[in-house]
Amino acid sequence: LIGRLIKRSGLEHFSSHDFRRTYVTTLLRAGVDPFVVARAVGHVRVTTTLIYDRRTDEEDRHAVQHLQVPGAGRPRDDQGSR
């Protein structure tokens, strides 16, 4: 079935691991914890799961730019307390 679908799609190369990479990357992009993703795909180690992560450097930069650190940027009062 998968072979027929691949032929119909017109893709030159496609493997079962491409499905796995897409599944893992989609879950990670949705914000699912990597440890939960690892369990979902049957990996004992999260490092194995992260091999399948195809998020881009641009996505990494975007995440860092939108990082909110609690208390950062809050002005202090005159006594220096928070």
C-alpha distances in whole Angstrom, upper triangle without the diagonal:
4,5,5,6,9,10,11,12,15,15,17,16,13,13,12,16,15,14,17,19,18,19,22,23,23,24,27,28,28,31,29,31,30,31,29,26,26,26,23,21,23,26,29,31,30,31,28,26,28,27,23,26,25,28,31,34,35,33,36,39,38,38,41,43,42,43,46,48,50,54,53,55,58,61,64,67,70,71,68,66,62
4,5,5,6,9,10,10,13,12,14,12,10,9,8,12,12,10,13,16,15,16,19,20,20,22,24,25,25,28,27,29,27,28,26,23,24,24,21,19,21,23,27,28,27,28,24,23,25,23,20,22,22,24,27,31,31,30,32,35,35,34,38,39,39,40,43,45,47,51,50,52,55,58,61,64,67,68,65,63,59
4,5,5,6,9,10,11,11,12,11,9,9,10,13,13,13,16,17,17,18,21,22,22,24,27,27,28,31,30,32,30,31,29,26,26,27,24,22,24,25,29,30,29,29,26,25,26,24,21,24,23,26,28,32,33,32,34,37,36,36,39,41,41,42,45,48,50,53,53,55,57,61,63,66,70,70,67,65,62
4,5,5,6,9,10,11,13,13,11,12,13,16,15,15,18,20,19,20,23,24,24,26,28,29,29,32,31,34,32,33,32,28,29,29,26,24,26,28,32,33,32,32,29,28,29,27,24,26,25,28,30,33,34,33,35,38,38,38,41,43,42,44,47,49,51,55,54,56,58,62,64,68,71,72,69,67,64
4,5,5,6,9,10,12,12,10,12,12,15,13,12,16,18,16,17,21,21,20,23,25,25,26,29,28,31,29,31,29,26,27,28,24,22,25,27,31,31,30,31,28,26,27,26,22,24,22,25,27,31,31,30,32,35,34,35,38,39,39,40,43,46,48,52,51,53,55,58,61,64,68,68,65,64,60
4,5,5,7,6,8,8,7,9,10,13,11,11,15,16,15,17,20,20,20,23,25,24,26,29,28,30,28,30,29,25,26,27,24,22,25,26,30,30,29,29,26,24,25,23,20,22,20,23,25,28,29,28,31,33,33,33,36,38,38,39,42,45,47,51,50,51,54,57,60,63,67,67,64,63,59
4,5,6,7,8,9,9,12,14,16,15,15,19,19,18,21,23,24,23,26,28,28,29,32,32,34,32,34,33,29,30,31,28,26,28,30,33,34,33,32,29,28,29,27,24,25,24,26,28,31,32,31,34,36,36,36,40,41,41,42,46,48,51,54,53,55,57,61,63,67,70,71,67,66,63
4,5,8,11,12,12,14,16,18,16,16,20,21,19,21,24,24,23,26,28,28,29,32,32,34,33,35,33,30,31,32,29,27,30,31,35,35,34,34,31,29,30,28,25,26,24,27,28,32,32,31,34,36,35,36,40,40,40,42,45,48,50,54,53,54,57,60,63,66,69,70,67,66,63
4,5,9,10,10,13,15,17,14,14,18,18,16,18,21,21,20,23,25,24,26,29,29,31,30,32,31,27,29,30,27,25,28,29,33,33,32,32,29,27,27,26,22,23,21,23,24,28,28,27,30,32,32,33,36,37,37,39,42,45,47,50,49,51,53,56,59,63,66,67,64,63,59
4,6,9,10,13,16,18,15,16,20,19,18,21,23,23,22,26,27,26,28,31,31,34,32,34,33,30,31,32,29,27,30,31,35,35,33,33,30,28,28,26,23,24,22,24,25,28,28,28,31,33,33,34,37,38,38,40,43,46,49,52,51,52,55,58,61,64,67,68,65,64,61
4,6,7,10,13,15,12,13,17,16,15,18,21,20,20,23,25,24,26,29,29,31,29,32,31,27,28,30,27,25,28,28,32,31,30,29,27,25,25,23,20,21,19,21,22,25,26,25,28,30,30,31,34,35,36,37,41,43,46,49,48,49,52,55,58,62,65,66,62,62,58
4,7,10,14,15,13,15,18,17,17,20,22,21,22,25,26,26,28,31,31,33,30,33,32,28,29,31,29,26,28,29,32,32,30,29,27,25,25,23,20,22,19,22,23,26,27,27,29,31,32,33,35,37,37,39,42,45,48,51,49,51,54,57,60,63,66,67,64,63,60
4,7,11,11,10,12,15,14,15,18,19,19,20,23,24,24,26,29,28,30,27,30,29,25,26,28,26,23,25,25,29,28,27,26,23,22,22,20,17,19,17,20,21,24,25,25,27,30,30,31,34,35,36,37,41,43,46,49,48,49,52,56,58,62,65,65,62,61,58
4,7,8,6,9,11,11,12,14,16,16,17,20,21,22,24,26,25,27,25,27,26,22,22,24,22,19,22,22,26,25,24,24,21,19,20,18,15,17,15,19,20,23,25,24,26,29,29,29,32,34,34,35,39,41,44,47,46,48,51,54,56,60,63,64,60,59,56
4,5,5,7,9,10,11,13,15,16,17,19,20,21,23,25,24,25,23,24,24,20,20,22,19,16,18,19,22,23,22,21,18,17,18,16,13,16,15,19,21,24,26,25,26,29,30,30,32,34,35,35,39,41,43,47,46,48,50,54,56,60,63,63,60,59,55
4,5,5,7,9,10,11,13,15,16,17,19,20,22,24,22,23,21,22,21,17,17,19,16,13,15,16,20,20,20,20,16,15,17,15,12,15,15,19,21,25,26,25,26,30,30,29,32,34,34,35,38,40,42,46,45,47,50,53,55,59,62,62,59,57,54
4,5,5,6,8,10,10,12,14,15,16,18,20,21,20,21,18,19,19,15,15,17,15,11,14,14,17,17,17,16,13,12,13,11,9,12,12,16,18,21,23,22,23,26,27,26,29,31,31,32,35,37,39,43,42,44,47,50,52,56,59,59,56,54,51
4,5,5,6,9,10,10,12,14,15,16,18,20,19,21,18,20,20,16,16,18,16,13,16,16,20,20,18,18,15,13,14,12,9,11,10,14,16,19,21,20,21,25,25,24,27,29,29,30,33,36,38,42,41,43,45,49,51,55,58,58,55,53,50
4,5,5,6,9,10,10,12,14,15,16,19,17,19,17,19,18,14,15,16,14,11,14,15,19,19,18,18,16,13,15,14,10,12,12,15,18,21,22,20,22,25,25,25,28,30,29,30,33,35,38,41,40,43,45,48,51,54,57,58,54,53,50
4,5,5,6,8,10,11,12,14,15,17,15,16,14,16,15,11,11,13,11,8,11,12,15,16,14,15,12,10,11,11,7,10,11,14,17,20,22,20,21,24,24,23,26,29,28,28,31,33,35,39,38,41,43,47,49,52,55,56,52,51,47
4,5,5,6,8,10,11,12,14,16,15,16,13,15,15,11,12,15,13,10,13,13,17,16,14,14,11,9,9,9,5,6,7,10,13,16,18,16,17,21,21,20,23,25,25,26,29,31,33,37,36,38,41,44,46,50,53,53,50,49,45
4,6,5,6,9,10,10,12,14,14,16,14,17,16,12,14,16,13,12,15,16,19,19,16,17,15,12,12,12,8,8,8,10,13,17,18,15,17,21,20,20,23,25,24,25,28,30,33,36,36,38,40,44,46,49,53,53,50,48,45
4,6,5,6,9,10,11,13,11,14,12,14,13,9,11,13,10,9,13,14,17,17,15,16,14,11,12,12,9,9,10,12,15,19,20,17,18,22,21,20,23,25,24,25,28,30,32,36,35,37,39,43,45,49,52,52,49,47,44
4,6,5,6,9,10,11,9,11,9,11,10,7,8,11,9,8,11,11,15,14,11,12,11,7,8,9,6,6,8,10,14,17,18,15,16,20,19,18,21,23,22,22,25,27,29,33,32,35,37,41,43,46,49,50,46,45,41
4,5,5,6,9,10,10,12,10,13,13,9,11,14,12,12,15,15,18,16,13,14,13,10,9,10,7,5,6,6,10,13,14,12,13,16,16,15,18,20,20,20,23,25,28,31,31,33,35,39,41,44,48,48,45,43,40
4,6,5,6,9,9,12,11,14,13,10,13,15,13,13,16,17,20,19,16,17,16,12,12,14,11,9,9,9,12,16,16,13,15,18,16,15,19,21,20,20,23,26,28,31,31,33,35,39,41,44,48,48,45,43,40
4,5,5,7,6,8,8,11,9,7,10,12,10,11,14,15,17,17,14,15,15,11,11,14,11,10,11,11,14,17,17,14,15,19,17,15,19,21,19,20,22,24,26,30,29,32,34,37,40,43,46,46,43,42,38
4,5,5,5,7,7,10,10,8,10,13,12,12,15,15,17,16,12,13,14,10,9,12,10,8,9,8,12,14,15,11,12,15,14,12,15,18,17,17,19,21,23,27,26,29,31,35,37,40,43,44,40,39,35
4,5,7,10,10,14,13,11,14,17,15,16,19,18,21,19,16,17,17,14,12,15,12,9,9,7,10,13,12,9,11,13,12,11,14,16,15,15,18,21,23,26,26,28,30,33,36,39,43,43,40,39,35
4,6,9,11,14,12,11,14,16,14,16,19,19,21,20,17,19,19,15,15,17,15,12,13,11,14,16,16,12,14,16,14,12,16,17,15,16,18,21,22,26,26,28,30,33,36,39,42,43,40,38,35
4,6,9,11,10,10,13,15,14,16,19,18,20,19,15,17,18,14,14,17,15,12,14,12,15,16,16,12,13,15,14,11,14,16,14,14,16,18,19,23,23,25,27,31,33,36,40,40,37,35,32
4,6,8,7,7,10,11,11,13,15,15,17,16,13,15,16,12,13,16,14,12,14,13,17,18,19,15,15,18,17,14,17,19,17,17,18,20,22,25,26,28,30,34,35,39,42,42,39,37,33
4,5,5,6,9,10,11,13,14,14,15,13,10,13,14,11,11,15,14,12,15,14,17,19,20,16,15,19,18,15,17,20,18,17,18,19,21,24,25,28,29,33,34,38,41,41,38,35,32
4,5,5,6,9,10,11,12,11,12,10,7,9,10,8,8,11,11,10,13,13,16,18,19,16,15,18,18,15,17,21,19,18,20,21,23,27,27,30,31,35,37,40,43,43,39,38,34
4,5,5,6,9,10,10,9,9,8,6,9,11,9,10,13,13,13,16,16,20,21,23,20,19,22,22,19,21,24,23,21,22,23,24,28,28,32,33,37,38,41,44,44,40,38,35
4,5,5,6,9,10,10,11,11,9,12,13,10,12,15,14,14,17,17,21,23,24,20,20,23,23,20,22,25,23,22,23,24,25,29,30,33,34,38,39,42,46,45,42,40,36
4,5,5,6,9,9,11,11,8,11,11,7,9,12,11,11,14,14,18,20,22,18,18,22,22,19,21,24,23,22,24,25,27,31,31,34,35,39,41,44,47,47,44,42,38
4,5,5,6,5,7,7,5,9,8,5,8,11,10,11,15,16,19,21,23,20,20,24,24,21,23,26,25,24,26,27,29,32,33,36,37,41,42,46,49,48,45,43,40
4,5,5,6,7,9,8,12,11,9,12,14,14,15,18,19,23,25,27,24,23,27,27,24,26,29,28,26,28,29,30,34,35,38,39,43,44,47,50,50,47,44,41
4,6,8,10,12,11,14,12,10,13,15,13,14,17,18,22,25,26,23,23,27,26,24,26,29,28,27,29,30,31,35,35,38,40,44,45,48,52,51,48,46,43
4,6,9,11,10,12,10,8,11,12,11,12,15,17,21,24,25,23,23,27,26,24,27,30,29,28,30,32,33,37,37,40,42,45,47,50,54,53,50,48,45
4,7,9,10,12,10,9,13,14,13,15,18,20,24,26,28,26,25,29,29,27,29,32,31,30,32,33,35,38,39,42,43,47,48,52,55,54,51,49,46
4,5,7,9,7,7,10,11,11,13,17,19,22,24,27,24,23,27,28,25,27,31,30,29,31,31,33,37,37,40,42,45,47,50,53,52,49,47,44
4,7,9,8,9,12,13,14,16,20,21,24,26,29,26,25,29,29,27,28,32,31,29,31,31,33,36,37,40,42,45,46,49,52,51,48,46,43
4,5,6,7,9,11,12,14,17,19,22,23,26,23,22,25,27,24,25,29,28,26,29,29,30,34,34,37,39,42,43,47,50,49,45,44,41
4,5,5,6,9,10,11,15,16,19,20,22,20,18,22,23,20,21,25,24,23,25,25,27,31,31,34,36,39,41,44,47,46,43,41,38
4,5,5,7,9,10,14,15,17,18,21,19,17,21,22,20,21,25,25,23,26,26,28,32,31,34,37,40,41,45,47,47,43,42,39
4,5,5,7,10,13,15,18,19,22,20,19,23,24,22,23,27,27,26,29,29,32,35,34,37,40,43,44,48,51,50,47,45,42
4,5,6,7,11,13,16,18,20,18,17,21,22,20,22,25,25,24,26,27,30,33,33,36,38,41,43,46,49,49,46,44,41
4,5,5,9,10,13,14,17,15,14,18,19,17,18,22,22,21,24,25,28,31,30,33,35,39,40,44,47,47,43,42,39
4,6,8,11,13,15,18,16,16,19,21,19,21,24,24,24,27,28,31,34,33,36,38,42,44,47,50,50,46,45,42
4,6,9,12,15,17,15,16,19,20,19,21,24,24,24,27,29,31,35,34,36,39,42,44,48,51,51,47,46,43
4,6,9,11,14,12,12,15,16,15,17,20,20,20,24,25,28,31,30,33,35,39,41,44,47,48,44,43,40
4,6,9,11,10,11,14,15,15,17,19,20,21,24,26,29,32,31,33,36,39,41,45,48,49,45,44,41
4,7,8,6,8,11,11,11,14,16,16,17,21,23,26,29,28,29,32,36,38,42,45,45,42,41,38
4,5,5,7,9,10,11,13,14,16,17,21,23,26,29,27,29,32,35,38,41,44,45,41,41,38
4,5,5,6,9,10,11,12,14,15,19,21,25,27,25,26,30,33,35,39,41,42,39,39,36
4,5,5,6,9,10,11,12,14,18,21,24,26,24,25,28,31,34,38,40,41,38,38,35
4,5,5,6,9,10,11,12,16,19,22,25,23,24,27,30,33,37,39,40,37,37,33
4,5,5,6,9,10,11,15,17,20,23,21,22,25,29,31,35,38,38,35,34,31
4,5,5,6,9,10,14,16,19,22,19,20,24,27,29,33,35,36,33,33,30
4,5,5,6,9,12,15,18,21,18,19,23,26,29,32,35,36,33,32,29
4,5,5,6,10,13,16,19,17,18,21,25,27,31,34,35,31,30,27
4,5,5,9,11,14,17,14,16,19,22,25,28,31,32,29,28,25
4,6,9,11,15,16,14,15,18,21,24,27,30,31,28,28,25
4,6,10,13,15,13,14,17,20,23,26,29,30,27,27,23
4,6,10,12,11,13,15,19,21,25,28,28,25,24,21
4,6,9,8,10,12,16,18,21,25,25,22,21,18
4,6,5,9,10,14,16,19,22,23,19,18,15
4,6,9,9,13,14,17,20,20,17,16,12
4,6,6,9,10,13,17,17,14,12,9
4,6,9,11,14,17,18,15,14,11
4,6,9,13,15,17,14,14,11
4,6,10,13,14,12,11,8
4,7,9,11,9,10,8
4,7,8,6,6,6
4,6,6,6,7
4,6,8,10
4,6,9
4,7
4
